[in-house]
Amino acid sequence: MHEVTVHQLATANAWLRHNGSVLFFGSHTATDTGVVDALVDCVDGRRVLIRRNDHTDPQRRLGALTALFSTVDEAEAATLPPEHRRLLTESIFRSPAAAVPSAAVLGPAVLSLLRALSRSTPPLLVVEAVHRLDDDTRCVLEYMAEEARGSLVRMIAVEEVPGPGGPRGYAICPSPLVIIGLGPSFGSLSPN
């Protein structure tokens, strides 16, 4: 692993240990370096929910959210309010979603699920390919990030930024957040 990447990995690891979130960004080759896997291997005591860079169809409504929660089963939602259970069952526990409620409706149910999961083990959401998220998933994650302040929900997100400019995926990441550019033209760290 490149020396700068080792330093960035150490910074990201420290940020996560202190209940922060991390957004990596860079070119395709820079973001495909195994940094996420190395970081996830360093994280102890968290339940890791991963949405891999599997090219989930961005036109499939809630496709990325369904992938992110694919290891959570309906039984884990048993303690949630009945309306939240129903929404989750109809939207993300089924593939494809039977119904796609708005982020304002589904967001509280997702947040309720994350809080329920955090009672036993704090969740770490890993979202690769932020730039490929479907709009519905992005809206629900933005709602969750805004409302999850002060909770133990954390995220590692990866966004491909092919040219000049910075990432736009910061809105889906719970605060506090550090943004780390990967690759030769992105060496800076920006706490947010």
Number of C-alpha atoms within 10 A of each C-alpha: 9 9 8 15 19 13 12 20 19 14 16 26 19 13 17 23 15 10 19 23 28 27 26 27 26 26 19 15 11 21 21 15 15 10 20 20 10 13 15 17 9 13 15 9 11 17 16 20 18 22 23 15 14 11 11 17 13 16 12 15 20 28 23 31 23 21 19 21 17 16 12 14 11 14 8 12 22 13 12 15 12 12 10 22 22 15 21 24 18 17 22 26 22 14 14 15 18 13 15 17 17 12 20 11 13 23 24 17 24 24 20 20 21 22 19 18 17 17 10 11 16 20 21 24 22 24 25 26 22 25 15 18 25 19 17 22 24 21 20 24 21 20 22 25 22 13 15 19 14 10 15 19 27 27 26 24 24 30 24 24 20 14 8 10 8 16 21 14 21 23 17 22 28 27 24 17 23 22 22 24 26 26 18 11 11 16 14 12 15 10 14 12
